[in-house]
Amino acid sequence: MGQMFDFTHTAYIIISLSITGSFVYFGSTKIKSQGNKDIVLKFFALATFFLHTSVLWVDFLKNGQAMVPDNVLFPIYFCNLSMYMLVIVAFMGNKSSKWFKWLAIMASYGGIFGALISLFYPVYYLGAPSMFEWGVFKSMVSHSTMLAGGLWLLANRYFKISTQNIVVYFIGLLWYGLIGIFVNFLFKVNGLHDPNAMYLQHPPLEDVPYLNAVTISILMCLIMYVTIKSFEWAHKKSLQKNMTLSKA
C-alpha cells in the first residue's frame, strides 16, 4: 500500500524533479525561437490535460464503462483550476497583452505550487495498491507536466518577474475562491456530496486545522515574496559583476 515517502514515492520525486528541472533549464537556453518555445508550452498544457482526463478512457477500456470522477468534470482542487489556466495561456494568441501576462502569472505560480504540493503530498497515492495503477500514475505524471509548464513560463520570461506578481496572484486566488464557492454551491443544491472545492469547507488535513485555504494562500504569497526578492538580489549582483568586469 502506498505510503508517504516510501521508496517508490521518494524515487518518483527525485527522478521527476531532476528530469523536469533539467529539461526546463536546458530547453530554455537551447530553444531560441519564440514560436518553438510556445510549442513546448502547448505540449505541457495538453499533456497535463489529457493525462488528467485519460482515466475515463482507461476505465472504459478495462470495464466497458467509465465512472467520471468529480474533479474531472469540475475544478475541485487548486491544481485542477491551474491546469485549465495553463491550457488557456498556452493557446492565447496575443502573448504580449496585459491580460495574457496576468493569466500567465496565475498559470505559472499556481501550476508550480499545485504540482509541488501534490507531488510531496499525493493523497491519491496513499493506500493505493501501487503507484503504477493508472489513476495514481497519471496523477503523478500530470502534476510533473504541469510543474514543467509553470516553470517554462517563468524561465522563458513570458511575464516580468517582480513583486507585482504577488498582487496579481493574490487577486487570482480570490477568483479561485469564488469558483470554489460556486462549485460547492452547485453540488449542494443538487443534493450531492460535499466536494470541499478549493478546501473552503474544511482544511485538507484534519490533523492540521490551522492549515486552511486562507493560511495556505498567505504562505504561498510569502514564499513568492522571498523567492522573487532573492531572484532580484541575485540578478542585481550579476549585473554589478558584469559591469565591473567590463570596466576592468
Helices and strands as residue ranges (DSSP letters): H 7-30, H 34-63, H 70-73, H 78-90, H 98-120, H 134-155, H 164-189, G 197-199, H 213-247
